Amino acid sequence: MPTASQLPEESWQISVGQLAPFGGGGQARGTGNQTYFGRLDAGVSDVWQFSVFYSVADDPLYAPVRAKGHPPNRLSTSSNYWEAFGGALQRPLAAGRNWTLSLAGSLEQFHVISGGGCGSSGCQDNPNIFNSAAGPVSTRNLAGSLALPISWQATRNLQVTFTPGASFLPPTQGDGQGGAGTFFGTNLTVAAGVSWRFAPQLSLFGSGLLPLGPGTNSFDGELNFRRVPILTAGLNWAINPRFGLEGALTNGWGATPATALLTLPSQNKLGFMGRFVYSPEASDSPGVTMGDRQRSLTLGGLTVNTAQVPPDGTLQLWANADSLGNLFGFFGYSLSNAVQFQYSGGVFNTIEPATTLSSLYASDGGYNERFGAKAIVLNQLRGAPFSTAGRLSVGRNRDPDSLQGYAFFELINTWEANRWLALNLSPKVGWSGISSPWGVGLSANLQLGKWFQLIPELNLVASQVSASNGTLALRWLASRTSAVDLYVSNAAGLLDMGQLMGNGQVRVGGRLLLTF
């Protein structure tokens, strides 16, 4: 739900995230049912805030649906492609000493595809849910929203908002493509929410949105459309003024102003939301002085990470290959002195013995891509007893026989015992809905003179002890901006889920690391 708060002139922020249901992806398996979203907000004047946004969900319906116009026993597991993008404007209408009333509106394109069975790739083997036509129904709809949020700053740390509004969605789909079928339509809505900052960097928030009709916002496996409330509760962690992380529980599925009142297609189900918020013009955490030893620790480990990131504006790249055919790459950019954005990708090969996890998430030759961030919570360089960082990544295996996604989280702890020894402890979990392997990574970094480091690592996989694995690496610090790793390992690979899967054959590999 929108609030009356908005950005000041000449400031802007970017937010990206995803929504996913608990209990896996239903018909999509894994965490397959996901909505990915991004948004850019800019304060273009003292009173006007302009926003552009995009969201997409391209997976099969969560629950099987009895296809409209087909025999009663025919179940459709066809795709339900939702893509929405557009722009929004917001400005204050009136204000008092501790309250503000604003007007917000959006104009959007809402692209809906039902049927075809293969997301947006155009397969024709499943019926759609709107009519009896054999092929998919594909419609580009004009949608929009209006809202009148009034926010009251009750105390310095407590804000309460009440928001009446309207969401304008199409009432039917399929007209001219085999017959018009029921869709959501226009809804008047009322919403209320609260945000409470209970610590300097932590805020709890909650909201409830009630659709009043005449339209609907949810449908089930029998294609019964109804109105249900959207409830959300979560935590916002302001790492510093420049960067924030947000997590929430919600039964909402849409991620744009007009679609925010919608639930998971074919089932009203609780899910989770994760969001990164980046404000480039805001102040950063103060920098810390790093010697050569500390800079080398920001390179991380191989299968066990370190709790440091390079200074603001630093670019890190690495490329990795091993004797059994794994090929991985990494791109990291420090958005602040405490946060690094990360993209990694590559292919697994020769995972033995084969398991359900490896066939879905590490299939031979399937391209895996991961998006995420690492953020420092405690820093030994600032006087803390040790350094702690959280790292979260999302992504999927692009192998056409898999297309499965998962979330990966690790809580990394690093203790620099002295100038030549650093120890790392990292609990980690890969949440997939098929299964959720978890364990603890243990490692050390031993400085061997000026140019070399020895890095022994062990991943103890508590969910499957036989998947535990170890790695031994020798790192050559070729210069202040480059390094080379040579290693042996029986981990399935260096990429996220590969750290929680053992391999029957030992891999011999190399990695080139560059810093700019």
Salt bridges, closest charged atoms under 4 A:
ASP41 OD1 - ARG39 NE 2.70
ASP59 OD1 - ARG396 NH2 3.77
GLU83 OE1 - HIS111 ND1 3.72
ASP220 OD2 - ARG226 NH1 3.03
GLU222 OE2 - ARG66 NE 3.20
GLU246 OE2 - ARG275 NE 3.09
ASP284 OD2 - ARG242 NH1 3.88
ASP292 OD1 - ARG480 NH1 2.42
ASP312 OD2 - ARG242 NH1 3.09
ASP322 OD1 - ARG507 NH1 3.21
GLU369 OE2 - ARG398 NH2 2.95
GLU410 OE2 - ARG391 NH1 3.13
ASP485 OD1 - ARG475 NE 2.74
ASP485 OD2 - ARG511 NH2 2.81
ASP496 OD2 - ARG370 NE 2.97
ASP496 OD1 - ARG391 NH1 3.05
